[in-house]
């Protein structure tokens, strides 16, 4: 049996990766876990929480999953990709998928373009229909500055572990991501020493790649990567390129 651990992003929740997690579970029958990190989720309350708590939560979920299956794949989104990289360096994870992994944070050029779009929607009376505004307005108001510092400390801690990743790795990044710049994906691809690594760029996608217009491409990339070399049969075949 194969298990998949999904790890969501900073200030986020399982919904960020749910489309992919649900599709993989439906197609494979694998054991899929999508935990909510401390202080995150619908009741976002990050005050007093540290990056160590976030890592420990994901670590405990990984260890519990390892007790139930023969091998584990870890899929991390944004900050979850940072945590996933650390776990993959520390434990015997078979495959690693990094979605919009936040080794670098904030893309000024893209944020400027997004802000211009929000201003345009504001003047046209359509701000409440702007996807980015609706997704981030609450997070901006409810995220303590100290929590952001904790996230930065996490990235600093994990960066050295990237040099220890020798397992197969798939890196996926939206080229219109205003939160995590494309250079983050290129840095990961260049730094990770694995001989089995793939970088896939999604030209039209923003940060939440599992909810973007190129999701079907993303899903095929991930399914092909995860299924390649496995002995288990899928409920529905994946087209291997």
Number of C-alpha atoms within 10 A of each C-alpha: 12 19 21 26 22 28 31 29 25 22 22 23 21 21 16 20 23 16 14 22 21 12 13 21 17 14 15 18 16 17 16 21 18 20 16 20 25 18 21 19 18 12 8 16 16 21 13 9 16 19 21 13 13 23 20 15 15 25 18 11 17 24 12 11 20 20 9 13 14 10 16 26 22 26 27 25 29 28 29 27 26 29 28 31 27 23 22 24 17 13 13 13 21 16 20 27 25 27 30 33 29 28 22 20 18 14 17 13 12 18 16 12 13 19 14 12 15 20 15 14 16 14 9 9 10 12 17 12 12 16 10 18 16 12 12 12 10 12 14 11 8 14 16 14 11 14 20 16 13 16 19 17 14 21 20 13 13 18 15 11 17 19 15 16 21 17 19 18 28 21 24 23 29 25 20 22 24 23 19 26 27 22 15 20 26 14 12 22 18 12 15 19 16 17 11 12 19 15 15 16 17 19 12 13 20 25 23 21 25 23 17 15 13 16 17 13 11 22 19 15 21 22 19 16 21 20 16 11 8 10 8 12 12 16 12 9 12 16 9 11 7
